């Protein structure tokens, strides 16, 4: 359910970008979502289809690029991708800590048919 609010923001950012073009139609929106945000791409898409109705974003293709979480092992100094259910370093088995990679959430690009 927390995808509802961020999906409203995606639509707001996109429609604000198209405001300078009176007959503009947003065709594509590219969003980057880190795994550690907890946002689910399918839920964002579902809300986008509902909330976007009647706006210049209606019918636009939403492209969601998921970024896997990158962990760092303080014991052996290895960076590794987190696998589901574990934070263990594949190199030495120690517990890894999250890095900033995987916490992303932003609109990367908006394509507008003017």
N, C-alpha and C positions, 0 to 999 in steps of 0.2 A: 504493500500500500504506500510505502514512502516514495515510490517511483512517481506517484501522481504529482507531487509538488515540483520535482525536478523536470518532469515532462512539460509542465506548464511553463517553466523557465526556458526550456529549449524552444518552445513555440513562441514565447515572447521575444527572445533574442532573434529568432528567425524573422518574425513578422516586423520587428523594429528595423531590421536590416533592409527590408523590402519597402518600407514606408516612402522612401524618396521616389519610388517608381509607381505611379498611380494604377497601372494595369498589370503590375508585376504578379507573377505566379512563381512560387517557390517550387523548384523541381526536385532538389536533393538537399538533404541535411546530413552532414557527417559529424558524428559524435564519438568521442573517445571516453571509454569507461574502464577504470581500473577495477580489477577483481576485488580488492580490499574495500571498495566503496560499499559493497553489498548490494548494489543495484543489479537487477536482472533485466537483460536485454529484451526478453519477451514481454515483460511487464511494461517497460518503457514503450515498446511498439504498440501494445494494446491501448495504453492511455493516449498515445500520440494519435492513433486512429480515431479515438473518441473526442479528445479535446480539440484537435485540429480542424474539426468540421466547421465550415463557415468562415474560416480564416484563409489568408493567402498561402498557408501551409497545407491546406486540405489536398490530399492526393499526392503530396510530396513523398519521395522515397527516403526513408530514414535508414542511414547506414551506421551501424553500431560496431565500432572496433573495440573489442575487449582486450585489455592489457593484463597479462598474467602477473601475479604478485612475485616480486623478486625479494629473496631473503638474503641475509648476510650471516655467515657463521663467524662468531668472534674467536672461536678456538683455532680454526685452520685458515681463517680469512678468505673463505670461498664464498662467492655469490652464486646463488642457485634459484631456480624457479620453484615455488612452493607446489607441492603436489597435494591433492585433496586429502584433508584429514591429518596432515602431518607438517610440522615445521622442522623436522629433523634434516640435518645436513647429509646429503648423499655421500659426501667424501669421508667424514669422520663420525657421523651419528650424533653430534652435539646439537643442541637446540639453536635454531637460527632465529634472527630477529628481523622484523619487517623493515624494508627500506622505503623510500618514497615512491619507488616504481610499483605500480598497482593501486595507487591512491588517486590517480588522475580522474578528472571528470570535466570535460569541456566540449564546446562546440568547435570543431576544427575548421569546418568550411560550410558555406551555404551557397547553393547555386540557384540563381534567380533568372527566370525567363522574362526579360523586359519587353 
